[in-house]
C-alpha cells in the first residue's frame, strides 16, 4: 500500500472547527522560529569573534534550519473535532486510529508516520434512485429512497475500500432495484415500512464489509405510469362498492336472523299485540286510513263485511 496520504475535502464547518489547529501550528512555528533565530544570531556573534568564516557558516546553516524546522515540526500537530478520526500509518502499515483532540503524527525518523485519511463519524444521508425498474408483475415504476448511514469502523472504511461513500451508494442502488424486482406493485405501494426494513437489512449487510453501519432506509417516492394509476383507481372503486354490498347483505342477514329468533319466541297473542303496536304507530301519521280485519278470526262474517267496505271505499276514491 502506498505511503502517500489520501486527501479528504472538508466542509466549511470542519474548516472553522480546525481553526484551533491552524492557530496552534502558527504559534509553534512562531516560537520555534524566534528561538532558533535568536540562537543562530548569538552563536554567530560568539564564533565571529574567533573567525568570520565560522560566523558566516553559522548564519547560513542556522538560517536554513530556522526556516525549515519550525514548519516541519508545526505541521505534525493535529487537532481533530469529536466527530472525526484520523487513520495513521507507519511505513505504509496500519498503526492506529487517532482522535478526537490533540495528537502528533511525525513522519520523520524513527516514527515514519503518515495520516492516511480523515473520516467523519456523523450520520450522513444519500438519495438513491431506481428509474423504470420492473416489478415482479412487470410494471415499470420509478422509486426513490434515502439512506441514513455512518462510518462505524474507520480502519475498514479507510483501508479495505478505495471510496467507501461510493461503495455504499452502489450497494444501496443495487439493493433498491433488486427489491423492486422481487415485489408486486400492490406490495410496493401498500407495505412501504416492510420494504424499507428489508432494504435496510440488505444494504447494511453489504455496507458492513466497508466499515459502514446503515441505521435506516426511507422510501420517499414511488412513480407509477398515469394510465396504471387510473386503472388502480377504478379497481379500488370496484372493491369499495363490492365491500359496501357485502356489508349491506351481512346487515340484512343479521336483521333476518334476529327477526327469525323473535318470531320463534313470540306466541300468537304476542304477535297480535305487535300488530296493534305497528298500527298505532302508523295511525299517528296525518291523512292515514287504517282498515283492520282478520283479528284473531273471532267473527268471519264481520271480517268479510269490513273487507268489502274497505274495498268499496277504495273504488270510490
Secondary structure, DSSP 8 states (H G I E B T S, - for coil): ---S-------HHHHHHTHHHHHHHHHHHHHHHHHHHHHHHHHHHHHHTT-HHHHHHHHHHHHHHHHHHHHHHHTTEEEE-TTEEEEEEETTEEEEEE-SEEEE---STTT-EEEEEEEE-S-EEEEEEEEEEE-TTS-EEEEEEEEEEEES-HHHHHHT-S-HHHHHHHHHHHHHHHHHHHS-HHHHHH-HHHHHHHHHHHHHHHHGGGTEEEEEEEEEEEEE-HHHHHHHHHHHHHHHHHHHHHHHHHHHHHHHHHHHHHHHH--HHHHHHHHHHHHHHHHTSTT-------STTS-HHHHHHHHHHHHHHHHH-
